[in-house]
Amino acid sequence: MSSSDEPTVPAAEDPTSETPVRDQHPVLLYTTWRLAIFIVVLIVLYLVGLRDVWLIVFAFLISGVASIFVLNRRREQAVGGISSLFGKMNDRIDASSRAEDGDDGFLGGERPGAASESAGEHEPKAE
């Protein structure tokens, strides 16, 4: 069997191919970087001599402040990814609503009672 007879799998569908960092989900990247900063700060504080609960408390606080400045661009990308996800979901919901409203089963797409309201106005006369 020659190599031309073998089926080829495109790189996008090949599960063994490596995904470039820029193609991964921005929230996952932000979380990974945030965790990495926390671990680095934790190790540095441990080497400095901080122990017990204070090690975790200070590592959390310092890594949080550092991530505000260091991960600003990644955080904005993550927010953009989340907002585009919800935007797509809202678009699907709107499309489904329009499809349901357009196919309501009534002739001419009118609501029942809409014709009777406009055809005969039955307002009580004030005497």
N, C-alpha and C positions, 0 to 999 in steps of 0.2 A: 504494500500500500504506500503510495507516494505521499508527500506532504501536501500536494494539491488536493488530494481526496479527503483529507481530514477537515472536519468542520472547524471553523474559526469562530471564536467568541469575541465580540467587540469588547474593548477595554472597559466600557461603562457597565457591561453586564457581567464581567468576569469577577467573581467574588474574591479571587486571590490577588487581584491587582491592588496596589496601594492607592489609597485616596489621598490626593494632595491636601495639605493643611488648609488651603484657601477654600476647598470645596466642602469642608466639614461644617456642621451646624454651628453658628456663632455662639449659641448659649452653651453648648458643650465645650467649645474652646475657652470661653470666658471662665466657666466653672473649673476647668482644668488648670488654667493659669492662676486663678484665685487660690486653688488648693496647693499649687506648687509654691506660691509666695508664702502661704501659711506654713508649709513644711520647712522652707528655708529659714524663716524667722524663728520657728520652733527650735531648729537645730542650733542656730546662732545663740539664742537665749540659753539653751541647755549648756552649750560650751562656755558661755559666760559664767554660768553657775546658778542660774535660776532653776528651782525645782518645784515640785508639788503642783497645786492648783494654780499658783501664780504664773507658772510657766505657760499654761494653756491660756489663761486670761490675758496676759501681756502679748502672747503670740497672736491671739485673735485680734486684739486692739491694734497692734502695730501693723499686722498684715492688712487689716481693713483700711487703715489710713494710707498705707503704701499703695494698695490697689486702686484707691480713688485717683491717684495721680498716674500710676504706671499703666493701668488698664482702661484708661478713659476711652480710647478708640475702640477697643474690643467690647466694652460695655455698650457703646453706642451701636455697634454692629449687632449685638445681641438684642437690644431693644428693637432695632429695625427688623430683625428676623422674627421676633415675637409679634410685632405689630403687623407685619406682612402675613403671618400665619392667621391671625385673627381677621385681617382684612379679607383674605381668601375665604375663610369660613363665613363671614358676613355676606360676601358676594354669592356664595352657594345658597345660603338661607334666603336671600332676596330673590334669586333665580327660582328657587322652589316655590316661594310665595307667589311670584308672578305666574308661574306655571299652574298652580292651583287656582288662582284667581281667574285666569283666562279659561280654564276648563271647569266651570262650576256647574255645567249641565243645563243651564237655562238658555232659552232661545234668545239670540241677540246679546247675550252677555249681561242682561239686566237682572237686577235683584227682583225677587217677587215683592210686589207691593209698590215698586217704584212707579209703575205705570198707573196704578190706581190712585196714588197720591197726586200725580200731575193731571190725571184725566178729570177727576171730579173733586173739586175743593169743597170739603165738607166742614166749613167753619160755621160755628153757631153765630147767628145774627144777634147783635146786641140790640135790645129794644129799649 
